[in-house]
Amino acid sequence: MVASESLVDGIWQDAPPSGAANALQALVSRLRRALRGLDVDVESHPAGYRLAVEPDAVDVVRFERPPRAAGPWPVTRRPPRGSCARRWNCGAGPHCWTSRPPTSSGRR
């Protein structure tokens, strides 16, 4: 959630309009209209606003997620080169960017 005060400060910096709370509500109303039909909603809370989206709709959540159930790395084979997302079904993320699997300490 983002506090209304933070939104006002971010939008108008040091020169908020008189009635900044009402002006912010008008902007949020316009945002809701723009988002209509998408799988996202702007929720109002007493202290501010929150974008309500499914976690999989946020790219950073997908990026930081560990590899999907690809199974353990084969002991007798070198890890694949190239697109591990295609060959190992591990999705996107930094763990797919090298040809060596991460160790238990997270180092390669």
C-alpha positions as CSV (number, residue, x, y, z in Angstrom):
1,M,0.0,0.0,0.0
2,V,1.2,3.5,-0.7
3,A,0.2,6.2,1.7
4,S,-1.9,9.1,0.3
5,E,0.7,11.6,1.6
6,S,3.4,9.8,-0.4
7,L,1.3,9.9,-3.5
8,V,0.6,13.6,-3.1
9,D,4.3,14.3,-2.5
10,G,5.3,12.2,-5.5
11,I,2.8,13.8,-7.9
12,W,3.0,17.4,-6.8
13,Q,6.4,17.5,-5.0
14,D,6.6,20.7,-2.9
15,A,3.5,22.4,-4.5
16,P,0.4,20.3,-3.9
17,P,-2.9,22.0,-4.9
18,S,-5.4,23.1,-2.3
19,G,-7.6,20.2,-1.7
20,A,-4.8,17.7,-2.6
21,A,-6.8,14.8,-1.1
22,N,-9.7,15.5,-3.5
23,A,-7.4,16.0,-6.4
24,L,-5.7,12.6,-5.6
25,Q,-9.1,10.9,-5.5
26,A,-9.9,12.3,-8.9
27,L,-6.6,11.0,-10.3
28,V,-7.3,7.5,-8.8
29,S,-10.8,7.6,-10.3
30,R,-9.2,8.3,-13.7
31,L,-6.7,5.5,-13.2
32,R,-9.5,3.0,-12.3
33,R,-11.3,3.9,-15.5
34,A,-8.0,3.4,-17.5
35,L,-7.5,0.0,-15.9
36,R,-11.1,-1.2,-16.5
37,G,-11.2,-4.6,-18.1
38,L,-7.8,-5.6,-16.9
39,D,-7.1,-8.0,-14.1
40,V,-6.0,-5.2,-11.8
41,D,-7.9,-3.0,-9.3
42,V,-7.0,0.1,-7.2
43,E,-8.1,-0.6,-3.7
44,S,-8.8,2.3,-1.3
45,H,-7.7,2.1,2.3
46,P,-8.0,4.7,5.0
47,A,-4.3,5.5,4.8
48,G,-3.8,5.2,1.0
49,Y,-4.1,3.0,-2.1
50,R,-3.1,-0.4,-3.2
51,L,-2.9,-2.1,-6.6
52,A,-4.6,-5.5,-6.4
53,V,-3.1,-7.9,-8.9
54,E,-2.3,-11.6,-9.0
55,P,1.3,-12.2,-8.0
56,D,2.0,-13.9,-11.4
57,A,1.0,-10.6,-13.1
58,V,4.0,-8.9,-11.6
59,D,7.2,-9.5,-13.5
60,V,9.5,-9.1,-10.5
61,V,7.7,-11.9,-8.7
62,R,8.1,-14.2,-11.6
63,F,11.7,-13.2,-11.9
64,E,12.6,-13.8,-8.3
65,R,10.8,-17.1,-8.1
66,P,13.1,-20.2,-7.9
67,P,13.1,-22.6,-10.8
68,R,9.9,-24.5,-11.4
69,A,9.9,-28.2,-10.7
70,A,12.8,-29.1,-13.0
71,G,14.1,-31.7,-10.7
72,P,17.7,-31.9,-9.5
73,W,20.6,-31.3,-11.8
74,P,21.8,-34.6,-13.3
75,V,25.0,-35.7,-11.6
76,T,26.4,-37.4,-14.7
77,R,25.8,-34.5,-17.2
78,R,26.9,-31.0,-17.4
79,P,24.2,-28.4,-17.0
80,P,22.6,-27.3,-20.3
81,R,24.0,-24.4,-22.2
82,G,21.7,-21.9,-23.9
83,S,18.1,-21.6,-22.9
84,C,17.6,-23.5,-19.7
85,A,14.1,-22.1,-19.6
86,R,13.3,-24.2,-22.7
87,R,15.2,-27.3,-21.8
88,W,14.8,-27.4,-18.0
89,N,11.5,-25.6,-17.6
90,C,13.0,-23.4,-15.0
91,G,11.3,-20.1,-16.0
92,A,13.1,-16.8,-16.0
93,G,15.6,-15.5,-13.6
94,P,19.3,-15.0,-12.8
95,H,19.7,-18.8,-12.0
96,C,19.1,-19.4,-15.7
97,W,21.9,-17.1,-16.9
98,T,24.9,-19.3,-16.5
99,S,25.8,-22.9,-17.4
100,R,26.5,-23.8,-13.8
101,P,23.8,-24.6,-11.3
102,P,23.7,-22.6,-8.0
103,T,25.2,-24.4,-5.0
104,S,23.4,-24.7,-1.6
105,S,25.1,-21.4,-0.6
106,G,23.7,-19.7,-3.7
107,R,27.2,-19.4,-5.3
108,R,28.0,-20.7,-8.8
